[in-house]
Amino acid sequence: MPREHLLKIGVSGIRGVVGEFLTPQLASAFAQAFGTYVQARRVVVGRDTRATGPMLQHAVTCGLLAAGCEVVDVGVLPTPTIQIFIASTRAGGGIALTASHNPPEYNALKLFNAQGLFFNQYERNELLDLYHQSEFLQATNNQIRRILPHYDTPPRLHFERVLAHVDAERIRARRFHVALDGVNGAGSVMSVRFLRDILGCELEAISVDPSKPFPRVAEPRPDTLGALSDLVRRTHCDIGFAQDPDGDRLAVADETGRVLDNDDVLALVVDAALERRPGDVVVNLTTSSVIDDVAAAHGRRVLRTPVGEANVVETMQAVDAAIGGEGSNGGVIFPAVHLCRDSYTGMAFLLARMIETGLTASELANRLPRYYRKLGKVGFEHGRLGPMMQALEDAFPGAVLERSDGLKLLLPEGWIHVRASNTEPILRLAAEARSQATLDDLYGQVLRLFEST
Amino acid sequence: MPGEKKLRISHVGLRGVVGTGMTAVHVLDFASAFGTFLGPGHVVVGRDPRASGTMIREGVFAALAATGRDVVSLGIVSTPVIQHSIRRLDAAGGISIGASHNSAEWNALKFFGPGGVYLSTAEAGELLDVYHLRKFSFVDWRGVGTIRHDTGAIDAYLDQLADVFDLAALRRFKVVADCCNGTSSLILRRLQERFGFSCVFINAEIEGVDFAHEPATNARMVGLQLAPLMQPLGADAGFLFDVDSDRVAIATEQGQAVSEEVVLPMLADYLLPRGPGKLVITNVSTTALVEEVAARHGGRVVRIPVGRQAAMDALLTYRAEQIAVAGEGTGAVMMPRFRFVYDGIASMLAILSMMLERNEPLSQIVAGYPRYSILKGEVPLSAQRIPALMVSLRDRNAGGRISMSDGIRVDFPGKWFHVRVSQTEPIVRVICEQRGEPPEDLFSGVMEHVRSFA
């Protein structure tokens, strides 16, 4: 019996299947709690291109106005663009309506503080308590503020931030031939502007109509980007980029049409970032060891956090990191632009790197140390998690254990990471080794162990 | 003991003081109920200028879209314009966001069905049941509705008025309008721009928080700013509108603030001889001048309980051509040719047309109606004591003609009294009227008796 979570109200906000589960009532109440939490200050509201976005934006605006907030409506924009704008506009915070890479029936409220960052875990708990207590600020007629539309500034601001870290003139002069799959998402229009008009690329774009539904699985992974691969091969592009619906994640195809592993994309961006700015690297526990090798080459340290952008960002902020991200899901975080996952930084850095090294995209990727990774999931029933983890620990007595997010076992020949999903009754399994045979052996051992527990 | 009421959910819809009584939750639930309840089709939404209207509008949009409704948003317009647009756009229904004659801190949702008509009591009851049950028909992501903006609603509404009234001929009158910072100013400005209507405006700025004065259409408010301006400006007629322009009160060219009770008899006087309809529908609290005027034209008055809902139900029991006019003593009047929509602007144009046809100044028309004097009082009374009070009043006044359709009304030759329970406060209202001088004895007798129950 699958226990699918069609609605999740938790410390990261509220996410669910719109209609029966994620209702306008819930969205409005959560927004009013948020408006109360930011003490009725100005709040920026934007969204991705999901069909349910306008409905939820009206509900959220209703809740914010009811709390006495002034609402700045930025319309359809990538999440990083919204975050950068929040920080620039003396707002108390912001709300993005986006379920990121999730299927179109989902939507969610992503919540940001006055700096355009995720609230830390303590703040998120306070907000959740406030929501449950339901004692919201209730503005009377003379306390209800306006809705201010603000559509033009945010993209310009975002581009300026990114372009401060690359030589745009050189990129333009190189006249890259670039393919783009915008998944008809919030980045569609902006990415065309960025790549074609600002970076002077000869652009082959598909799925860049924000009024249309997502044409593929929303999450940009090697197995969902066949159309991009074909486009790169057919039109002989230097590189191909794919975004998710809210423009924070990036996937990359090299000039042969091969979609790069997302951990390798992060490694290339880490390399580019450390060339520009010294500092620590922060990634989650499931990210590949290739990051350690790249950081070591620059003489830099890697810190690991539990999975989740908010966790990575929290540590990055604490150590003033140079670069960070989450490998498997294609998010690169470069704090000098903003402490958020940003596909635009990723695109600009990769183009700049190709010029700086004189290498093609495939040559850049092939230069990285080779690791073999396998991700998977197994179902589990409540009550069985403890025995499963215990069995795992017993099976690898020599392993160094890391318990901050599920269980990670560091072995001489590689690592294994097992954690429970926040949204589904499954265990997420990841393993990595230096050879395919070792990987198959490690992964197989874990699977057999779980089957027999 | 219930105190001052800040929220009222009834067959008429949702009404309350925003923030302290009416919240976003009420708005979302009520609009979700409406989207669930309505037949298939899109929904028209408009609002009055109250600042809280933006918050409420956002909630209404979200709830309607979530129930799969495409929404046509008219922006800031009057309630009659919304009702006209529902018909024009062939919509399934509509919502008017606005608290009409209530002060600025109030707001309300009013619901309309196909053709822009108010919901009948049965329909409104069904809507209330859906609201209370809170089982709404939310659609999945493929079916979520969209919001479209329509800026042509006022012009289309004026086209309809131009079909009925000779607007070119009415240009000869110089009118002063007190818009009380409400939607009437938007309509009158277009009337001025498109048809050369001659109008001097006061309190015409659209305002969301501080109305220039209490938005009630009564002689006291007319006397405040409008009436004193009439003679200095050399104007022919003055009109005071409430915020959503469904009610009107008048000032004559001589600067008299006319009682709001006179608007309905005046329009009955104008409309009864013109059409086949011989019925005037009004509530039991409205002046007996209506009967006297109706009798001049062989008309008959149908008395109904107070409130819009009773009027809607009464209208359904007659054919439209049987009715000359319907309305209240509050300045809210509806005419059959505008499909029974309370409409202050249409009432104004009808009064001006009357002046034109009779070729008489407004003061002279008003002077044609005998004086009636009304005394009003109120007594705080526990709800528990009300049935005994009503029975006692009936037994004591067996000599009069008694109606108990809404509280108790007793008619005697040349005078009457009405005792009813307020819908908004825990009080009993006493209304006493007499042709000529004020009915002091009758009034004090009834008041004393009511107080003996307190």
Contacts between the chains, C-beta under 8 A, distances in Angstrom:
chain1	res1	chain2	res2	distance
A	17	B	140	7.7
A	17	B	141	7.8
A	18	B	66	7.8
A	18	B	138	8.0
A	18	B	140	7.2
A	18	B	141	5.1
A	18	B	144	7.0
A	19	B	66	7.3
A	19	B	138	4.5
A	19	B	139	5.8
A	19	B	140	4.6
A	19	B	141	6.7
A	19	B	144	7.9
A	20	B	138	5.7
A	20	B	140	7.9
A	23	B	32	7.9
A	23	B	66	6.5
A	23	B	136	7.7
A	23	B	138	6.0
A	24	B	28	5.5
A	24	B	32	7.1
A	24	B	59	7.4
A	24	B	62	3.9
A	24	B	63	5.3
A	24	B	65	7.8
A	24	B	66	4.7
A	25	B	25	6.9
A	25	B	28	4.9
A	25	B	29	6.8
A	25	B	32	7.3
A	27	B	62	7.3
A	28	B	24	5.2
A	28	B	25	7.6
A	28	B	28	5.6
A	28	B	59	6.3
A	28	B	62	6.9
A	29	B	24	7.6
A	29	B	25	7.0
A	32	B	24	6.2
A	50	B	141	7.1
A	51	B	141	5.3
A	51	B	142	6.9
A	51	B	144	5.6
A	52	B	141	4.9
A	52	B	144	5.1
A	54	B	65	6.8
A	54	B	146	6.9
A	54	B	147	6.4
A	55	B	61	7.6
A	55	B	62	5.4
A	55	B	65	3.8
A	55	B	66	5.4
A	55	B	144	5.1
A	55	B	145	7.3
A	56	B	62	7.1
A	58	B	58	4.6
A	58	B	59	7.3
A	58	B	61	4.1
A	58	B	62	3.8
A	58	B	65	6.9
A	58	B	147	7.4
A	59	B	28	7.1
A	59	B	58	7.3
A	59	B	59	6.9
A	59	B	62	3.6
A	59	B	63	7.8
A	59	B	66	7.7
A	61	B	58	4.3
A	62	B	24	5.2
A	62	B	27	7.1
A	62	B	28	7.0
A	62	B	55	5.7
A	62	B	56	7.6
A	62	B	58	3.8
A	62	B	59	3.7
A	62	B	62	6.1
A	63	B	24	5.7
A	65	B	54	6.0
A	65	B	55	3.7
A	65	B	58	6.4
A	66	B	19	7.8
A	66	B	23	6.4
A	66	B	24	4.0
A	66	B	55	5.2
A	66	B	59	7.9
A	104	B	141	5.8
A	105	B	140	6.4
A	105	B	141	4.8
A	107	B	141	7.7
A	138	B	19	4.1
A	138	B	20	6.8
A	138	B	23	6.0
A	139	B	18	7.6
A	139	B	19	5.4
A	139	B	52	7.9
A	139	B	55	7.5
A	140	B	17	7.4
A	140	B	18	5.9
A	140	B	19	3.8
A	140	B	20	6.6
A	140	B	52	7.8
A	140	B	105	5.9
A	141	B	18	5.3
A	141	B	19	7.4
A	141	B	50	5.9
A	141	B	51	5.2
A	141	B	52	4.6
A	141	B	104	5.4
A	141	B	105	4.6
A	141	B	106	7.9
A	141	B	107	7.3
A	141	B	208	7.4
A	141	B	209	6.2
A	142	B	51	6.8
A	142	B	104	7.6
A	142	B	105	7.5
A	142	B	209	4.7
A	143	B	19	7.2
A	144	B	18	7.3
A	144	B	51	4.5
A	144	B	52	5.0
A	144	B	54	6.7
A	144	B	55	5.4
A	146	B	54	7.1
A	147	B	54	6.1
A	147	B	58	7.8
